[in-house]
Amino acid sequence: MALYRDPRDKRVFVPKKGGGVALNFGHPIAWAILISMTIMPLAIVAVVTIATLT
């Protein structure tokens, strides 16, 4: 699955042909959305799980 990356496109959410939207990773806000919605929660869950098991 290729990432949509077009820095000239000013939209953060770009409609896909089959329906739905994709993030435009040429836009810095898309990276902030990715980090705040997936990477940080995953790290929090991992830290809490490790702390609970020790």
N, C-alpha and C positions, 0 to 999 in steps of 0.2 A: 504494500500500500504506500504510494508515494505521497509525500506531504505537499500541500499547496503552498508555494512560496513565490510571491510576486510583490516586491517592494514598491512597485509603482501603483498597485491597487490599494486604495485607501481604506477598503473595507476590512474589518477584523473577521467577521463571519461571512463566508462566501457560500452561496447556495450550490448544492451538488446537483448533478443531472438527474440522479435517481430519487431525489428528495432529501431533505435534511440540510444541514449546513456543515461546513468544514472551517477550521481555523486557518487564517492566512499567516503562516509563520514568517513572512517577510515583514510583518508588523510587530513591533516590540510588545504591544499589549497582549498579543497571542501567547508569547512566551510567559508573561506574568500570569495569565489565566492557567496555562499548563502547570506552572510551578505551584501556584496557590491551590489549585483544585485536585492535583494528583500527587505530586512529589512530596509536598509538605505533609498532607494527611497520612501518606504511606510511611513516612519517616516517624511521625508521631505514634502510629500504631505499632511500628517495629520497636521503638524505644519503650513504650508502655508494656508490650508483650515481654520483652527481655527483662525489664525491671520486675515484672510480676513473677516470672519463672525463676528468678535468682533469689 
